[in-house]
């Protein structure tokens, strides 16, 4: 029996909307912090600065994550989804799951949200794929498990393939 590998590269030409929006908001908030005159509401100036400072650092964190994700998309030559006889190798983002055996997969679904389709691969023990990750990856993957029930979520814009065909291929491999 011959081993077949299907390698699906990521879409390196997708527009980094999240990064651009984050940078615009960060620049606007920075300008506001540095040059805007304080308006006296019920909050004291110190509390206003504290609130803006916390918001600034949260936005900086969010934009840094988007920047790291975009850098991976553009420069990582191994950023792809690989389908083998043994399972999936997910290396599509900075929050990838890694190697997933077919025995660990429960089902594959397509869901529509935010005006695009997502490939959702449900796993038998999703927490198993977060155990060996660093704190930040583990936090984001566990958050994804809480929201959708699995750490493996692939938007249709992330890969250079038709997501409906990809679902059919994965289901075919699961049923082997």
Secondary structure, 3 states (H helix, E strand, C coil): CCCCCEEEEECCCCCCHHHHHHHHHHHHHHHHHHHCCCCCCCCCHHHHHHHHHHHHHHHHHHHHHHHHHHHHHHHCCCCEEEECCCEEEEECCCCCCEEEEHHHEEEEEEEEECCEEEEEEEECCHHHHCCCCCHHHHHHHHHHHHHHCCCEEEEHHHECCCHHHHHHHHHHHHCC
